[in-house]
Amino acid sequence: MKRPTIALAFLLHVGVFLSVTDFIDEIILFTVSFAANLFASVSGGGAGFVQFPLLILMGLPFAAALGTHKVAVVFLGLGALTKKFTNKSAFALDKQITLIMLLFGCPAVVAGSLIIIAVPAQIAEVILGLITIASGIYTLVKRQFGAQPLQQRSRTRVILGTLAIILIGLFSGSLSSGAGLFSTLSLVLIFGLELKRAILHTMVFVATLWNAVGAVTVGTVAEIYWPWVPLLIVATFTGSFVGTTLLIKLPVTIVRIIFSAVAILSGVTLIVAAF
């Protein structure tokens, strides 16, 4: 009679240990995801530089981590969109940019999710990391970055901006991080949006629509780890809601500094991850 009792006690001990470790993992996952998405909603991107590597560190294969991340990040945009009902003036969307994001950006995301970009991943990550750091330094030094909107948008800017959106869409579909920051940068520098308005456009189109398209596309060819999805959705949604609330209230100067800091840290993270 002793052996079954000992065996049962051992199994109970193992079960309690596993449940405790699972609980700790979930606390870490929620806390880090909440913080990452809060800062992402204030700066216009960067959640993928934290959330995606975390999923890999916690044991998910690359493809499963990418698919799971893209499903969760859809709620980064939805969390921001809920503020539309309480602050409609902040969500006045530019019709021209809306059409470009939908007609050119979404197909580019699908293409990027299905094709393999002909650049080795390590080289691509280093190049993107350097560009991201340079962008962060530029926006930190240029104090008027995104302070005032461009009064008139030329045809040349529209063409260049469309090409930039297509390129960003391709990388959004094939890489885990960077699309939000580069989208915000393009919307300010090329299309001439004010920084806070550019970030809100990024939340609507890149975080919500592009990631939804990417999640569906990646989900058809890769596995999604559904047990963690509800937790990630809650963390992402609440982090985004709080972050968007701060974004609307904060002055552009503070938002610019946060954007610069997130860009520089994201670039460093990308380069370190490449090696």
N, C-alpha and C positions, 0 to 999 in steps of 0.2 A: 504493500500500500504506500510505502514511502516514495518509491520511484515516481509514480504518477503525480504525487503531491509536489515533489521537487521539480518535476518537469513542468507542471502547471505554474508553479511559482516563477520558474525561469522565464516561461513564455509571457507571463504577466509583467515581469520586470523588463523584458525586451520591449513589450508593447508600450509600456509607460515611457521608456527611454525614447522610443521612436516618436511617440506623440509629442513629447517635450521638445525634441529636436525639430520636429515639423513645425511646432508652434513658434519656436525661436526663428526658424527660417522665414515664416510668414510675417513675423514682426519686422524683421530686417527688410524683407521685400516691400512691405507696405510703407515703412518709414522712408526708405531710400527713394522709392517711386514717387511718393507724395512730394518730397523735397525737390526731386528732379523736375517734376512736371510743374511745380509752383514756379521755379526759376525759369523754366522754358516758356511759360505763359507770359512772364514779364519781359523776357528778352527776345521772344520770337523763335525759339528753338533751343536745341541742346539736350533734350531729354534722352534721346537715343544714345548719346555718348556715355550715359550713366546706366540707364535701365537695361539696354541690350547687353553690355558686358556683364552686368550683374546676373542676368538670366543664365549666361554661359558659365559664370563662376559657380552658380548654384546647381550646375550639373546638366543643363539642357544642351543637346547638340546644336550646332550653328543654325541649321535650317529650322529646327523647332523653336529656337530662341527668336529668330527673325520673324517667323509667323506669329508667335505669341506676342512679341513686342508690337507688331503692326496692328494687331487686333486691339490691344490695350490703348495705344496712342490715339486711336480714333476718338476716344473719350476725352483726350486733351482738348480737341476742338469742340466737342459737345459741352464740356464744362465751361469753356469760354462763351459759347453761344447762349447759354442760359442767362448771361448778363444782358443779352439783347432785350429781354423782356423788361428789365429795370432801367436800362440806359440805351434807348434806341438811337440817340444821336451819335453815340460812339461807334455804331455799327453801320454807318452809311457807306455802302459798298460802291466802289468805282465800277461802272458798267463795262467799260473797256477791258479793265483788268479781269473782271469776272468772266467775260467771254474767252479771253486768252487762257486763263487758268482751266476752264472747262474744256474748250475745244482743242487746245494744244497740250496743256499740262497732263490731263487725265490719260490720253492715249500714250504719252511718253512714259508715264508711270507703268502702264501695262507692258509696254515694250521693254522697259528696264527690268521688270520682274521676270520676263521670259527669256531675255537674251543674256549672254555673258559678255560683258564689256571687255574688249580686247586689250586690257591693261592688267598686268599682274596685281593682285589685291594689295600686296605690300607697297608697291610703288604708288598705286592710287591713294592709299591711306596716308602715305608720307606727303604726297603733293597736296592732297586736300587739307592735311594738318597744317602745312606751311601757309597755304592760302587763308585758312581760317584764322591762324595767329596774326598774319599780316592784316586781315580785315579788322580784327579786334584792336590792334594797335592803331590802325588808321582811324577808326571811329572814336577811339579814345583821344587821339591828338586833335582831330577835326571837331571842334566844339560845336559847330553849327550843323553837324550831321543830323538830318531828320528834324531840325528845329522848325523849319518852315516848308510848306508844300510848294512844288513847282507850279507856277501860274499857268504855263502853257506847255503842253507835251507835243514835241515835234514828231513827224512821221518816222524819222531816223531812230528816235528813242523807242517808239513803239515796235519797230522791226527788231532792234537790238534786244529789247526787253522780251519779246516773244521768243527769240532764239535762246536767251538765257533761261526762260521758263521751261523750254523743251529740254535743255541740257540738265537743269536741276531736276526735272521730272524723271529723266532717265536714271540719274543717280539715286533719286528717291526710291525708285523701284528695285534697284539692284544692291544698294548699300543700306546700312542700318541707320546712319546718322548724317547730319549736316544739311539736309534739305531745308529745314526751317530757317536756320541762320542765313543760308545763301539766298533763300527766297526773300527774307526781310531785307537783306542787303540790296538785292536787285530792285525791289519795290521802292526803296529810298533813293538809291543812286541813279537808276535808269528811268523808272517811271515817275520819280519825283514826289512820292507820298511822304507825308509827315511820319516820323518814326512810330509813334503809337498807333496810328492808323494802319501803317504797313504791318505791324505785328498782329493786329486784329485780322487783317486780310490773310496772313499766314495761318492763323488759328482756324479760320473758316475753311480755307481751301487746302492747304498742305496737311494740317493736322487732322482735319475731318475727312474731306473728300478724297484726297490723294492717298491717305493711309487706309481708308476704307477700300478703295480700288486695289491698292497693294496687298491688303490683307486677304481679299477674296482671291486675287491672282496667285499669291504665294500659298494660300490655303489649298488650292487645287493641286499643287505640285509638292507640297511639303506638309509635315505634321505640325499641328498646333497643340500645345500642352494645355488643355482645357481646365485641369484642376486649379491652376493659378490664375486663370483669366478673371473670375469674379473679384478676387482680391485686388488685382492690378487695375481693374475697371474702377473700383471704389477709390483707390489711391490716386489714380490718374485724374478722375473726374473732380474730386474734392481739391486736389492740388491745383488743378487748372482754374477752378472757380475762385479760390482764394487769390491765386496769382493774377487773374484778370481783374478782380476787384482792386488789387493794389495798382495794376497797370493804369487803370482809368483815373485813379486818384493821384498817382505820383507825377511830378513834373518831368518833362522830356529830358532834362539834364541827368536826372537820376536814372531814368530808363536807359539812356545812352551808356552810362557807366556800367550798369548791370549787363547790357548787351555786350560791351567790350570785354568785361571780365569773363562772361560765359564763353564768348568766342575764343579768347586766348586759352582758357583752361580746356575747352573742348579740343582745340588744335593740339595742345600738348598731349592730352589723353590719346588722341588718334595716332600721333607719332609713336608714343610709347607702346601702344597696342600693336603697332606694325612690327615691332621687334620683340 
